[in-house]
């Protein structure tokens, strides 16, 4: 499973949404209807799944699915 597929899996599990709703343009709080607590739980789940630490100042980058994929990819490749 590639990184993007893993991100979709984590989002689907944490937000209890169907995978077909998780498209790159989908916003976490708007389109996927996550509340603040769900966003925090999603951040923790992403950190655990990918073995990264997401800084509090970077959470704003995770406003949509594509942003999460790009951010996690950059973290894993050492670009952040």
C-alpha positions as semicolon CSV with decimal commas, in nm:
position;residue;x (nm);y (nm);z (nm)
1;X;0,000;0,000;0,000
2;X;0,146;0,336;-0,098
3;X;0,153;0,649;0,116
4;X;-0,161;0,803;-0,034
5;X;-0,360;0,482;0,016
6;X;-0,243;0,468;0,377
7;X;-0,349;0,830;0,432
8;X;-0,694;0,750;0,293
9;X;-0,719;0,446;0,522
10;X;-0,632;0,651;0,830
11;X;-0,878;0,928;0,739
12;X;-1,156;0,677;0,668
13;X;-1,104;0,501;1,000
14;X;-1,064;0,813;1,213
15;X;-1,351;1,011;1,062
16;X;-1,574;0,712;0,989
17;X;-1,631;0,815;0,628
18;X;-1,651;0,613;0,308
19;X;-1,327;0,603;0,111
20;X;-1,500;0,731;-0,204
21;X;-1,563;1,063;-0,024
22;X;-1,189;1,102;0,045
23;X;-1,068;1,281;-0,266
24;X;-0,764;1,507;-0,277
25;X;-0,969;1,828;-0,278
26;X;-1,189;1,723;0,015
27;X;-1,152;1,947;0,317
28;X;-1,128;1,773;0,651
29;X;-1,361;1,999;0,847
30;X;-1,591;2,101;0,560
31;X;-1,639;1,815;0,314
32;X;-1,561;1,534;0,558
33;X;-1,742;1,709;0,845
34;X;-1,475;1,657;1,112
35;X;-1,504;1,853;1,435
36;X;-1,204;1,987;1,628
37;X;-1,167;1,675;1,840
38;X;-1,174;1,451;1,533
39;X;-0,905;1,665;1,371
40;X;-0,683;1,623;1,677
41;X;-0,747;1,248;1,681
42;X;-0,665;1,235;1,309
43;X;-0,333;1,413;1,369
44;X;-0,241;1,162;1,641
45;X;-0,340;0,869;1,418
46;X;-0,129;1,006;1,130
47;X;0,168;1,051;1,363
48;X;0,135;0,692;1,482
49;X;0,079;0,544;1,136
50;X;0,371;0,722;0,973
51;X;0,610;0,758;1,266
52;X;0,628;1,136;1,238
53;X;0,570;1,429;1,470
54;X;0,332;1,692;1,333
55;X;0,413;2,028;1,491
56;X;0,120;2,227;1,627
57;X;0,216;2,511;1,393
58;X;0,184;2,276;1,093
59;X;-0,168;2,147;1,163
60;X;-0,310;2,427;0,944
61;X;-0,138;2,260;0,645
62;X;-0,362;1,959;0,693
63;X;-0,686;2,131;0,591
64;X;-0,754;1,897;0,298
65;X;-0,663;1,545;0,191
66;X;-0,401;1,658;-0,060
67;X;-0,236;1,878;0,204
68;X;-0,207;1,578;0,434
69;X;-0,057;1,362;0,159
70;X;0,196;1,628;0,061
71;X;0,290;1,703;0,423
72;X;0,335;1,337;0,522
73;X;0,531;1,270;0,201
74;X;0,762;1,562;0,277
75;X;0,809;1,446;0,636
76;X;0,894;1,094;0,525
77;X;1,141;1,212;0,262
78;X;1,309;1,453;0,505
79;X;1,203;1,767;0,319
80;X;1,043;1,916;0,634
